Amino acid sequence: MKPHQERFVNEYRELKEKRDKLHAMNVKYEAGKLDFKPDCPLEILQKQESVMNQYLTVLEARALIENVTL
């Protein structure tokens, strides 16, 4: 894999991991099961998760076009 493709795959994997962690936190937040009180409202965190999902979708489309295996 070329260096720019490796960076691309790493970007995708890192974003996916962060999105997955945020999603897990949002689920707990919504259920009132967090072991801390966030400073940020749930709605903002859900918006962040939504934007991250959109970005992942764009990266997945780009990977198909550039024939990069994620």
C-alpha positions in Angstrom: 0.0 0.0 0.0 1.2 3.5 -0.8 2.0 5.9 2.0 -1.0 8.1 1.2 -3.3 5.1 1.2 -1.9 4.0 4.6 -2.7 7.4 6.0 -6.2 7.2 4.5 -6.8 3.8 6.1 -5.5 5.0 9.5 -7.7 8.1 9.3 -10.7 5.9 8.7 -9.9 3.5 11.5 -9.2 6.2 14.0 -12.4 8.1 13.2 -14.4 4.9 13.4 -12.9 4.0 16.8 -13.7 7.5 18.1 -17.2 7.4 16.7 -17.8 4.0 18.2 -16.7 5.3 21.6 -18.8 8.4 21.3 -21.8 6.3 20.3 -21.4 4.0 23.4 -21.2 7.1 25.6 -24.3 8.6 24.0 -26.3 5.4 24.6 -25.3 5.4 28.3 -25.9 9.2 28.5 -29.4 8.8 27.1 -30.1 5.9 29.5 -28.8 7.9 32.5 -26.0 5.3 33.1 -22.9 7.5 32.8 -20.6 7.5 35.8 -19.9 11.2 35.3 -21.9 14.3 34.4 -20.9 15.6 31.0 -20.6 19.4 30.5 -22.0 19.1 27.0 -25.7 18.5 26.3 -26.6 15.1 24.8 -28.0 16.8 21.7 -24.6 18.3 20.8 -22.9 14.9 21.3 -25.5 13.3 19.1 -24.9 15.9 16.4 -21.2 15.2 16.6 -21.8 11.5 16.2 -24.1 12.2 13.2 -21.4 14.3 11.5 -18.8 11.6 12.2 -21.1 9.1 10.5 -21.4 11.3 7.5 -17.6 11.6 7.3 -17.2 7.9 7.6 -19.6 7.5 4.7 -17.6 9.9 2.5 -14.4 8.0 3.4 -16.0 4.7 2.5 -17.2 6.1 -0.9 -13.7 7.4 -1.5 -12.2 4.1 -0.7 -14.4 2.4 -3.3 -13.4 4.9 -5.9 -9.7 4.7 -5.1 -9.8 0.9 -4.6 -8.5 1.1 -1.0 -9.4 -1.7 1.3 -10.6 -0.4 4.7 
